[in-house]
Amino acid sequence: MINIIDTFRNVAGDKYAIIKIFILTIPTLLCVYAKLSGNTVFYNSLNLIFGVVFAAVFFETIRRSCNAEPMLLPSFLMPIRMFITLGLTILAAIPIFAVCIGLSIGYFYVLTNYFSDVQQSPIVLKIINSIYALIISSLFFSSVTQFLDTGKIWDAYNPIKVMTALKTFIVNTAFFIVQNILFILIMVVLPAYVIVILAGMQMTNFFVILWLSMCAVLNYLMWADFYGQTKKESEVY
């Protein structure tokens, strides 16, 4: 079982981690302030541009975690490697993405036409949707990480490897979500509340936004390491 403390140590303790987290925090801050300014066009443009960068960082971090490389987080001085990883990951993800879309269409069709009573209960509906989201996301990453581990695109197309890893991804992700909620409450919300108090109860204070942005980036990278570790753990079973 993956421990969130280990993912925190792996990310925060990586070489030049503080510098890299701060670099990724800058575009996060820009997006937040673009949203607060109400400039929708600028906000969406920033999301599109930085979304590609964050996706490249995410999948490159998973690749490095899978292969237990000495430096977990990618180097921004040589970013070509992470964009190559992103491009190849997109190719590797096409089949499983199509499968996920097909399953989702079928899921919502059945839910709408045969279980209409469920939609009358928001709580039950959220639970069912959450379980489905857990399964479908685990299916996606159990496929994509096959490629990120070996570097061979066709490994992501191997149904035996994907289904063998799926159980581990589902169980680990479920427990990691619980750990992550506790981590956010203790390490993010409480310090943010203290900063808000010191800032005179202003959620839009720069230091509040800075702290939340840095925590969001850190947590994002921890999830990348988590998927890499889960891929390695799935090979044991």
C-alpha positions in Angstrom: 0.0 0.0 0.0 1.4 3.4 -1.0 1.9 5.8 1.9 1.3 9.4 1.3 4.2 10.3 3.6 6.5 8.5 1.2 5.2 10.4 -1.8 5.7 13.6 0.1 9.3 12.8 1.0 10.0 11.6 -2.6 8.7 14.9 -4.1 9.8 17.4 -1.4 13.1 15.7 -0.9 14.0 15.5 -4.6 17.0 17.5 -5.9 16.1 21.2 -6.5 12.5 20.3 -5.6 11.8 23.6 -3.9 13.0 25.5 -7.0 10.9 23.4 -9.4 7.8 23.6 -7.2 8.2 27.4 -7.1 8.6 27.6 -10.9 5.4 25.6 -11.4 3.7 27.8 -8.8 4.2 30.9 -10.9 1.8 29.8 -13.8 -0.6 28.6 -11.1 -0.6 32.1 -9.6 -1.1 33.7 -13.0 -4.1 31.5 -13.7 -5.6 32.3 -10.2 -5.3 36.0 -10.7 -6.6 35.8 -14.3 -9.7 34.1 -12.8 -10.1 36.7 -10.1 -9.8 39.5 -12.6 -12.7 38.1 -14.5 -10.8 38.0 -17.8 -12.2 34.7 -19.2 -10.3 34.8 -22.5 -7.0 35.4 -20.8 -7.8 32.7 -18.1 -8.7 30.1 -20.7 -5.6 30.9 -22.8 -3.3 30.4 -19.7 -5.0 27.2 -18.8 -4.5 25.8 -22.3 -0.8 26.8 -22.5 0.2 25.8 -18.9 -2.1 22.8 -19.1 0.2 21.3 -21.7 3.3 22.0 -19.5 1.7 20.5 -16.4 0.6 17.4 -18.3 4.2 17.0 -19.6 5.6 17.4 -16.0 3.0 14.9 -14.7 3.6 12.1 -17.1 7.4 12.6 -17.0 7.3 12.4 -13.2 5.4 9.1 -13.4 7.9 7.8 -15.9 10.8 8.7 -13.6 9.1 7.2 -10.6 8.4 3.9 -12.5 12.0 3.7 -13.4 13.3 4.8 -10.0 15.5 7.5 -11.6 17.8 9.4 -9.3 16.0 12.7 -10.0 12.2 12.3 -9.7 11.1 15.7 -11.0 12.0 16.7 -14.6 14.7 19.3 -15.3 13.3 22.5 -16.7 16.7 23.3 -18.1 16.2 20.4 -20.5 12.4 20.2 -21.1 12.5 18.4 -24.4 12.4 15.0 -22.7 9.2 15.6 -20.8 7.4 16.9 -24.0 8.5 13.8 -25.9 7.1 11.7 -23.0 3.8 13.6 -23.2 3.6 13.1 -27.0 4.3 9.3 -26.7 1.9 9.0 -23.8 -0.9 10.5 -25.9 -0.3 7.9 -28.6 -0.2 5.1 -25.9 -3.4 6.4 -24.3 -5.5 6.5 -27.5 -6.9 2.9 -27.2 -7.7 3.0 -23.5 -9.1 6.5 -23.8 -11.5 5.2 -26.5 -12.4 2.3 -24.2 -13.1 4.7 -21.3 -15.2 7.0 -23.4 -17.2 4.0 -24.6 -17.7 2.6 -21.1 -18.7 6.1 -19.9 -21.4 6.4 -22.6 -22.7 3.0 -21.7 -22.6 3.8 -17.9 -24.6 7.0 -18.2 -27.0 5.5 -20.7 -27.8 2.6 -18.3 -27.9 5.0 -15.3 -30.3 7.3 -17.0 -32.6 4.8 -18.6 -32.7 1.9 -16.1 -31.8 3.5 -12.7 -33.7 6.8 -12.9 -34.7 6.4 -9.3 -31.1 6.7 -8.2 -30.9 10.2 -9.7 -33.5 11.3 -7.2 -31.0 10.8 -4.4 -28.0 13.2 -4.8 -26.0 11.4 -2.1 -26.4 7.9 -3.6 -25.7 9.3 -7.1 -22.5 10.9 -5.9 -21.4 7.7 -4.3 -22.1 5.7 -7.4 -20.4 8.2 -9.7 -17.4 8.4 -7.4 -17.0 4.6 -7.5 -17.3 4.6 -11.3 -14.7 7.5 -11.5 -12.3 5.5 -9.3 -12.6 2.4 -11.6 -12.4 4.3 -14.9 -9.4 6.4 -13.8 -7.6 3.3 -12.4 -8.2 1.6 -15.8 -6.7 4.5 -17.6 -3.6 4.7 -15.5 -3.1 1.0 -15.3 -2.8 1.1 -19.1 -0.7 4.3 -19.5 1.8 3.4 -16.8 2.6 0.2 -18.7 4.1 2.4 -21.4 5.7 4.8 -19.0 7.4 1.9 -17.2 8.9 0.2 -20.3 8.9 2.9 -22.9 7.1 0.6 -25.3 3.8 2.0 -26.6 2.4 -1.5 -27.4 2.6 -2.5 -23.7 -0.2 0.0 -23.0 -2.3 -2.0 -25.5 -1.7 -5.3 -23.6 -5.1 -6.2 -22.0 -3.5 -8.9 -19.8 -1.0 -6.5 -18.2 -3.6 -3.8 -17.9 -6.2 -6.0 -16.2 -3.6 -7.6 -13.9 -2.6 -4.2 -12.7 -6.1 -2.8 -12.4 -7.0 -4.3 -9.0 -3.9 -2.8 -7.4 -4.6 0.6 -9.0 -8.2 0.6 -7.7 -7.3 -0.5 -4.1 -4.3 1.9 -3.8 -6.1 4.8 -5.3 -9.1 4.4 -2.9 -6.8 4.4 0.1 -4.6 7.2 -1.2 -7.6 9.4 -1.7 -8.5 9.0 2.0 -4.9 9.7 3.0 -4.8 12.7 0.6 -7.9 14.2 2.2 -6.3 14.0 5.7 -3.1 15.4 4.3 -4.9 18.4 2.8 -6.8 19.1 6.0 -3.7 19.0 8.1 -1.0 20.4 5.8 -3.0 22.7 3.6 -6.2 23.9 5.2 -5.0 24.5 8.7 -1.9 26.6 7.7 -4.1 28.4 5.1 -6.6 29.3 7.9 -3.9 30.7 10.1 -2.6 32.8 7.2 -6.2 34.0 6.5 -6.5 35.0 10.2 -3.2 36.9 10.0 -4.3 38.5 6.7 -7.5 39.9 8.3 -9.8 37.2 7.0 -9.0 37.9 3.3 -9.0 34.8 1.2 -7.6 36.8 -1.8 -4.5 37.8 0.2 -1.4 37.2 -1.9 0.2 34.9 0.8 -3.0 32.8 1.1 -3.1 32.3 -2.7 0.7 31.6 -2.8 0.5 29.0 -0.1 -2.5 27.2 -1.7 -0.9 27.3 -5.1 2.4 25.8 -3.8 0.4 23.1 -2.0 -1.6 22.4 -5.1 1.6 21.9 -7.2 3.1 19.7 -4.5 0.0 17.6 -4.2 -0.1 17.3 -8.0 3.4 16.0 -8.1 2.7 13.6 -5.2 -0.1 12.0 -7.3 2.4 11.5 -10.2 4.8 9.7 -7.9 1.9 7.7 -6.5 1.0 6.3 -9.9 4.6 5.4 -10.6 4.9 3.6 -7.3 1.6 1.8 -7.8 2.8 0.6 -11.2 5.8 -1.0 -9.5 3.7 -2.4 -6.7 1.2 -4.0 -9.2 4.1 -6.1 -10.6 4.5 -7.8 -7.2 1.1 -9.3 -7.2 
